[in-house]
Amino acid sequence: MLDSLYITVFNHYKRRLGKRSLFIALLYINLLELSLVLSLGAFFKAFANQMQMMSVSQEKLWVLFSLIGVFIVFKNWMRYNGKRRTVLNAKSKPKPISIYLLWLMPIGSFIMAFVLLQVP
């Protein structure tokens, strides 16, 4: 699923921006994955607090999120650089997905995460 979203964003911006579309597509997929991980982490933190379970401190959670974030950025940089992108682009079938909807997905996920982080 993430591969098809990456290729959709890449192809949308490739027509107008050329090589800069690589950076924008990589930025998009990194933001999307980081927002999903943050939302999932915030949900589990709120769930653990509501169930009165012992959980990890706030500082340790942010350090863990930072480490996961570095891993995600490095993984995407290695994954979508070169031959894999060419193969994905050749296999992809064009699907008309609104670019606005694609950019609203990480924004909505970040908003949901910040709402869940406010749960006492």
QUIBELWO-V961080 format. One record per pair of residues at least 12 apart in sequence whose C-alpha atoms are under 6 Angstrom apart, sorted by the first residue. I is the first residue (numbers start at 1). GAP is how many residues later the second one is. Records with the same first field share a line. If there is no record, write none. Layout:
# QUIBELWO-V961080
I = GAP / GAP
This chain:
# QUIBELWO-V961080
6 = 19
9 = 16
10 = 15
32 = 74
35 = 71 / 74 / 75
39 = 74
42 = 71 / 74 / 75
